[in-house]
Amino acid sequence: MKAFVYCRKSTEDEERQILSLDAQASEMIALAHQTSRTVVGVLNESMTARNPGRPVFNEMLRRIERGEAQSIITWKLDRLARNFDDGAVSSGSSSAA
């Protein structure tokens, strides 16, 4: 199964201890190998997910809809969505790990 690794670090959380984008990517690539997934792209974004309209996230969803990958691997589920609009987006063939 093909997967995107999606790493996000909020610009609003600078004071909190959050895994760096590189560290998130390393952990998720290792998980992909353990679960027999092929990583087709590592996508990094540095912005909050409280508001909809993240360009990298939206492009990743378009690429999933085109069939480039069937799943998303992310360090923590809230890296994907923290607002209703992004959380309600559904692509029948995608999943989060």
VMD Tcl script that draws the C-alpha trace (Angstrom):
set ca {
  {0.00 0.00 0.00}
  {1.27 3.47 -0.89}
  {1.28 6.19 1.75}
  {2.10 9.81 2.29}
  {3.94 10.76 5.46}
  {2.39 14.03 6.66}
  {4.32 16.03 9.25}
  {2.99 19.23 10.74}
  {4.28 21.54 13.42}
  {2.08 24.43 14.44}
  {3.61 27.87 14.42}
  {1.44 28.63 17.47}
  {3.00 25.89 19.61}
  {6.58 27.15 19.71}
  {6.68 27.05 23.51}
  {5.44 23.45 23.74}
  {7.62 20.41 23.25}
  {6.55 18.99 19.89}
  {8.51 16.51 17.85}
  {10.40 18.33 15.08}
  {9.32 17.80 11.48}
  {12.46 15.74 10.80}
  {11.87 13.59 13.88}
  {8.21 13.05 12.93}
  {9.28 12.01 9.41}
  {11.91 9.57 10.71}
  {9.43 7.91 13.09}
  {6.71 7.63 10.45}
  {9.02 6.30 7.74}
  {10.12 3.59 10.17}
  {6.46 2.79 10.89}
  {5.74 2.61 7.16}
  {8.47 0.01 6.71}
  {7.17 -2.00 9.68}
  {3.67 -2.03 8.21}
  {4.78 -2.83 4.64}
  {3.77 0.53 3.21}
  {5.61 2.32 0.44}
  {6.21 5.99 1.20}
  {5.51 7.99 -1.96}
  {6.13 11.37 -0.36}
  {7.06 13.09 2.87}
  {5.06 16.28 3.20}
  {5.95 18.95 5.78}
  {3.81 21.87 6.86}
  {4.49 24.53 9.46}
  {1.16 26.07 10.33}
  {-1.77 25.63 12.66}
  {-4.58 23.20 11.85}
  {-7.13 25.22 13.81}
  {-8.21 26.95 10.61}
  {-8.93 25.26 7.28}
  {-6.88 26.02 4.21}
  {-3.47 24.42 4.70}
  {-1.94 24.26 1.19}
  {0.24 21.15 1.68}
  {-2.57 19.24 3.40}
  {-5.07 20.15 0.68}
  {-2.64 19.15 -2.09}
  {-2.02 15.82 -0.34}
  {-5.77 15.11 -0.33}
  {-5.98 15.96 -4.05}
  {-3.11 13.57 -4.75}
  {-4.84 10.80 -2.76}
  {-8.01 11.38 -4.77}
  {-5.91 10.98 -7.97}
  {-4.73 7.61 -6.65}
  {-1.09 8.45 -5.86}
  {-1.47 6.92 -2.37}
  {-4.08 5.06 -0.37}
  {-3.15 6.14 3.15}
  {-1.66 8.85 5.34}
  {0.85 8.15 8.08}
  {1.15 10.88 10.67}
  {2.80 11.16 14.07}
  {-0.36 12.19 15.92}
  {-3.96 12.32 14.69}
  {-4.29 16.03 15.47}
  {-1.58 16.68 12.85}
  {-4.33 16.05 10.28}
  {-7.20 18.18 11.57}
  {-8.14 20.43 14.44}
  {-11.12 22.08 12.75}
  {-14.45 20.78 11.48}
  {-13.85 21.45 7.77}
  {-10.60 19.48 7.55}
  {-11.85 16.80 9.93}
  {-14.96 16.23 7.84}
  {-13.04 15.74 4.58}
  {-13.22 12.14 3.56}
  {-11.56 10.28 0.76}
  {-12.93 6.77 0.46}
  {-9.53 5.24 -0.14}
  {-7.51 7.05 2.52}
  {-6.78 6.10 6.11}
  {-4.71 7.46 8.96}
  {-2.18 5.47 10.90}
}
mol new
graphics top color blue
foreach p $ca { graphics top sphere $p radius 0.5 }
foreach p [lrange $ca 0 end-1] q [lrange $ca 1 end] { graphics top cylinder $p $q radius 0.2 }
display resetview
